[in-house]
Amino acid sequence: MAEGSKSVNKKRMSPKEKSEERWAWLFVAPTMIGLIVLNFYPIFQTIYQSFCKTGDFGKGNIFIGLANYQSVAVAAETWQSFWNTIKYALIEVPFGIIIALILAVLLNKKCVGRSVYRTIFFLPMVCAPAAVAMVWKWMYNTQFGLLNNIFGSKIAWISDPKIAWISVGVIGVWSIIGYNMVLFIGGLQDIPGDFYEAARIDGASEFRQFLSITVPLLSPTTFFIVQTRIIGALTVFDLMFMVMDKTNVALKNVQSVVYLFYQYAFTNGNKGYGATLVVFLLIFIMILTVILQQAEKKLVYHN
């Protein structure tokens, strides 16, 4: 009966409805094609590549089964790159979110030059990554960098293995604050002002209002930022590639998984090994995403 009713309803579609359906598919098609070509196909191609090695002189793929996975799993640099990536995320994600939230709360209030301040803090997001990297490399320069001139020191900010990962993380925080701030401002503007007015009448301080009203009602926005920034931090590449030279002695203590993938796949020509690194990272991100989705049910306030 259900199948028969569906077929009858489909046959009874008016010419106008059919035309609207065709136009709907026409508008959706470019996005679907883009997803398939630019996202789904590369994923399956990467998984296939991880079971192969590149033939002689870079020609063809030779199937080798799980050999790449065995090599990647026992390689010390694999786990070092994963640890480097996690350390970077531990700096960029929490500090980038906390600072952005503070700025958003301050700049959501009426004040002189509010639009100017918002623009200034958002500027790093629209700057070319190459320009950002060049400026920070000059600031971090050991001999004549701005930071060492200010502190009167000779700190090797990006060539000391002990602190280089922190220096790169600071650049990541600086670059993403503006983006997070804009998202937080959008979330703050969706919170009804009646809640704050009622809290003020009851004698609640601004800090109490922030904890009892802002934080819970902003949790969907916060969770979205946390999830997207974790994925973004775990897949960081361009920042490290442009800041850390290949001859830098601290490179092994800073390079991310994606940076290591680039070295194997494009510099060394071992695409199969590089693809395996990406598959490991993909599995890690998928597991982390599932955990975050479960945490959302308990931590996010949807009412």
N, C-alpha and C positions, 0 to 999 in steps of 0.2 A: 504493500500500500504506500509506504513512504517513497519508494523509488518511482511509483506511478504518479504520485502527486507532484514530485519534483519535475518529472518530465512534462507534465501538463502545464505547470507554472512556467517552465522554460519556453514551451511552445507558444504560450499566450503573451509573451513579451511584445510590447508594442514597438513599432519602428523607432520611436523616439528613445525607448529604453535600450534597444539594441545599439543605436547610435552612441548613446552615452556610455554603454559598456565598451564599445570599440575605442572610444576616445580615452576611457579610463586605462585600458590596456596600453594604448599608445603613449600615454604620459608615464605609466609605470615602467614600460619597456626599457628606456635608457638606464634607469637606476638598476633594474634587474640585470641587464647586460653588464653594467659596470661592476656590480657585485660579483658576478660569475667570472668575468675576465680578470678583474684586479684583485679579488680576494679568494674566492673558492678555488679557482684553477691553480694559482700559485701555492696554496696550501697543499693540495694533493700532489702537485709536482714536487714540492719540497720533500714530502713524505716518501715519494717514490725515489727521489734522488738520494735519500739517506741510506737506501739499500744498495747503492751502486758506488763505483769509483770511476773517476774520469779516465778514459783510455789514453794511450800514448799520444803525445803532442796535442793534448786537449780535445781529442776527437772521440765522440761516442761515450756511452755509459756501459760499464761492465758490472753485472749483477754479482754482489758478494755477500748477500744475505745480511746477517747481523754483525758482520765484522766491524763496521763503523761504530755500532753501538757498544761493542765490547771495548774498542779502543778509546772511545770518548769516556766511558764509565770509569776506566782505570787511570785516565790521564790526570795528573795533579793540576795542570793548568785549567782544566775544565771546572773543577770545584773551586779553584782560586778565583776564576772569573765569575762564578755564581756568587761567591762570597763578596767579591768586589761590587757586584750589581746590587746585592742586598744591602751592603753598607751605604751605597749611594742612595738607595730608596729610603733608608732609615733617616737620612739627612733631609733629602728633598721633600718627601711626602709630609711628615709632621710639621716641620718648620715652615714649609711653603703654605700649609693650610692654616696654621695658628696665626702667623703674621698677616696673612690675607684676611682672615676673619676679623682681627683687631682693626685693620685698616678699613674694612667694609663697614663695621659698626660705627667707626668715627666719621667716615665719609658719607654715611647714610643720613647723618644729621645735617640740619641746615647750618651752613657756615660760609663765610666769605671765601670765594675761590674754590668751592667744592669741585666744580667741573674741571678746573685746571689741575688740581691735585689728582683727580681720577685719571686724567689723561697722562700725567707724568708717571704715575705708577704702572699704567698699562703700556707705556712706550716700549719696555723690553720685549714684549710679545710681538711687536711689529718690526723690530730690528732684525736685520739679517744675521743668522747664526754665525756666519764667518766674521762679521764685524764685531759681534759680541765677544767671540773668542779672541780676536786680535786685541781688543781693548783690555780684556782681563789678563791676557798674557803679558802685556806691557805693565799692567798694575802689579802683577805677581813677579816681575823681573827681579832677580836677586840683587843685581848691582845698582840699577837706576830706576827700579819700580816705585810707584807711588806709595804703596803700603810700607815698604822698607824705609823709605824716606820719612814717612810719618812716625814710624816706631823707632827709627834710628838703629835698625838691625840689618842683618844679612841672611834672613830666613829664605831657604829654598822652598818656596810655596808649592811649586808643582814638580820639583825634582827630588824632593825628600820622600822616600817611600812611606814614612810614618805619617805624614800630614797631607800628601798630595791628594788623597781621596777626599779629605775634608775640603780642601781648596776647590776641587771640582764640584763637590756637593753644594758649596756656597754659591757658585755660579748658577747651578740648577735652581736653587731656591730663588735667587734674584730674578731669574728669567721667567719663573712661573707665577710669582706673586700676583702680578697684574691680572692674569687670566682668572686665577682663583678668586681674586677680589671682586671682579665683575660678576661672576656667578653668585657669590655670596650677597652682593648688593641686590641682584635680581630676586634672590630668595627672601631677603629682608623686606623688600617692598611688597611681597605677597602676604606678609603677616599683618592682619588687621590691627589698626591703631587702637581699637577699642580695648584690646587686651592690656596694652600698656597704660591706658587711661584708667582702667579699673584697678590695676595694680598700684598706680600712684595714689589713687583715692584711699586704698587700703594701707598706704604708708610704706610700700615696698621700695627699697633703694634701687638704684640703677643696676647695681651688680646682681641683686636678687632678681630683678626683672630679666636680666641677661640669662641667668641660670634657669629660671622657671618658665620663661616664655620664649626667648630667642633660641636657646640651644635646642629644646624639644621641637619647636615648629620649623627650625632650620635643618633638622636632621635629614630629611630627604635630599636636600641640596648638598649637605656635608657628605652624606654617603656616596652620592654621585661623584663628587670631587675626589673622595678617597679612592674609590674604585678605579676611576679613570687615571688618576695620578700614579697609583701603584703600577698599573699596566704600563703607563708612559715611562716611569722610572726604570722598570725592569727591562724595557726595550730601548734604553738610551744608547745612542751611538754618535750622532753628529757632534755633540758637545765634546765628548772625549776624543773623537777623531781629530778635531781641530785644535784642541788645547794641548793634548799630549803628543809630542813628536815620537816617531818610531824609535829614535835613539835615546829617548828619555829613560833613565835608569829606574824610574818609578812606574813605568808603564805596566809591568806585570802586576803591580799592586793596585792598579786603577782600572785596567781594561775590563769592560763589561762583556757579557756573553755575546752580544751582537757584534761588538768590536772584534772579538776572537773569531766569530763566524766570518766577518769580512776578511780577516787576515788569511784564513784557510781557503775560503771560497774564491777570493779575487786576487789576493797577493800570491798565495802558494798554488793556486789552481786546483785545490782539492775540494771540489764542490760537494762531493758526497759526505766528507767529514764535516764540512761546514753546515750542510743541511741537517746532519744528525744533531749538532749543537742546537740548532733552531727548534728541532722536534723536542728535545729535552726541555728547552725553555717554554715551548708551547704547552707541554704537559704540566709543567710547574704552574704556569699562569692559569690553566684550566682548573687545576686542583684548588688554587688560591681563590679563584672566582666562585667556585662552588661553596667554599667556606664563607666567603663574604656574603653570598646570597642567603645562606642560612643565618648569618649574623644579622642581616637586615631585618628579619622577622622579629627579632628581639630588641634591636637597638634603634630602629627608625620609627618615628611617630608619624602616622599617616592621616590622623584625624585633623 
